[in-house]
Amino acid sequence: MGVKPVTILQQTRLAVTILIEDDSGGLELTIQLMTKLFVWLWRLVRTMAKVQREFRLLISDIAEAAVFTYKVMTIWLVALAYGLGIKL
C-alpha cells in the first residue's frame, strides 16, 4: 500500500488586549479599522492570485485547443485533397 499524503491546514489567530486610559475610543476604532483593512487587503491579494492562476490556465487551454484544431484541420484537408485526387 502506498502512503497517502496528508495535508495539515494550520490557522493562526492573534489576540490583542489594549488598555486605553482615556475613554474616547479613538485608538480602538483606529486599530479595528486597520485590522479590517489588513484582512480585506489579504483576501483581495488571495483572490487576485486565484484569478491570475485561472486566467493563465484559460490561456493555456485556448492555446492547446488552437493547436489541436490546427492538427485536425490539416488532417482533414490532406484527406480531402487525397479524395479529390490532388497530389500535395
Secondary structure, DSSP 4 states (H G I P E B T S, - for coil): -PPPP---------------SSTT-HHHHHHHHHHHHHHHHHHHHHHHHHHHHHHHHHHHHHHHHHHHHHHHHHHHHHHHHHHHT---
